[in-house]
């Protein structure tokens, strides 16, 4: 999960979803597909991480960061 948190951080800093798309989503589909790991479980884990992460932030920051979490979650489903 720290891998995904790092990608979300990169995306927040750049203001772009490219790191999540190119590294996280494409790589995840290939790797987890070859291992037979259900992506729904990964999406649920990221959803739980989002809940914890945004609870530690101001409302403004949580809103911005939450969009990147949501992008990743949607792509993993």
C-alpha positions in Angstrom: 0.0 0.0 0.0 2.9 2.4 0.6 3.6 2.1 -3.2 0.2 3.5 -3.9 0.5 6.2 -1.3 3.7 7.3 -2.9 2.1 7.4 -6.4 -0.8 9.5 -4.9 1.8 11.8 -3.4 3.6 12.2 -6.7 0.3 13.0 -8.3 -0.6 15.6 -5.7 2.8 17.3 -6.1 2.6 17.4 -10.0 -1.2 18.1 -10.1 -1.5 15.2 -12.6 -2.8 11.6 -12.5 0.0 10.5 -14.9 2.1 8.8 -12.2 -1.0 6.8 -11.0 -2.0 5.9 -14.6 1.4 5.0 -16.0 3.0 3.3 -13.0 0.2 2.3 -10.7 -2.7 1.2 -12.9 -1.0 -0.3 -15.9 1.7 -2.0 -13.7 -0.9 -3.2 -11.2 -3.1 -4.8 -13.9 -0.1 -6.7 -15.3 1.4 -7.7 -12.0 -1.8 -8.6 -10.1 -3.3 -10.3 -13.2 -0.2 -12.6 -13.5 -0.4 -13.4 -9.8 -4.2 -13.9 -9.8 -4.7 -11.2 -7.2 -8.3 -9.8 -7.3 -8.1 -6.0 -8.1 -11.3 -5.5 -6.1 -9.4 -6.3 -2.9 -6.7 -3.9 -3.9 -9.3 -1.2 -4.5 -10.8 -1.8 -1.1 -7.4 -1.5 0.6 -6.8 1.8 -1.1 -10.3 2.9 -0.1 -9.5 2.2 3.6 -6.1 4.0 3.2 -8.0 7.0 1.8 -10.3 7.1 4.8 -7.4 7.1 7.2 -5.2 9.6 5.2 -7.9 12.2 4.8 -9.0 12.0 8.4 -5.6 13.5 9.2 -6.0 16.5 6.9 -7.8 19.7 6.7 -11.0 19.7 4.7 -9.4 21.6 1.8 -6.4 19.2 1.6 -8.6 16.2 2.0 -10.8 17.2 -0.9 -7.8 17.6 -3.2 -6.0 14.4 -2.1 -9.3 12.5 -2.1 -9.7 13.0 -5.8 -6.4 11.2 -6.5 -7.4 8.3 -4.2 -10.8 8.1 -6.0 -9.0 8.1 -9.4 -6.9 5.1 -8.3 -9.8 3.3 -6.7 -12.0 3.7 -9.8 -9.2 2.4 -12.0 -8.6 -0.7 -9.9 -12.3 -1.7 -10.0 
